[in-house]
Amino acid sequence: MTKTIHVQYFAILREQRGLAQEKLTTATATAAEFYDELRGRHGFTLEAGRLRVAVNDEFVPWGAPLREGDRLVFIPPVAGG
């Protein structure tokens, strides 16, 4: 079953995508599968293991199930100073 997911991108992912956010339809079941789909679609260079994922404003494991209307944020490593 397909579902619509709202995605926000930060840092390098935003640069590589050229957008800060978008709404996509997917048949993937988990955050990990969805990110793999996005890597293929948009050419993201970071592997999932380098990112944190949040669904509906809460950090979740990569195996978290996705539901219609979820809001995902993929958070890349950041440098501080």
C-alpha positions, 0 to 999 in steps of 0.5 A: 500500500502506498502512503504519502510522507513529508520529508525535511532535509538538512545540511548535505542532504538539502544541498544534494537534493536542492530542496529543504522539504518535499512530499513523496508517495512511497510503498516502502514499509520502514524508514530504512527502506524509504531512505534507500529509495531516496538514495537511489532517486536523489543520489544521496552520498551518505549511508543510512548508518551515518544519519539519525532519523526522526518520525513525527519529531521523535528519534526512531530506529531505522526499522520503524514502520511508516504510516500515511502522513508521517513527517520524516527528518534525516539528520546528517552528522554536523560539525560544531565549533 
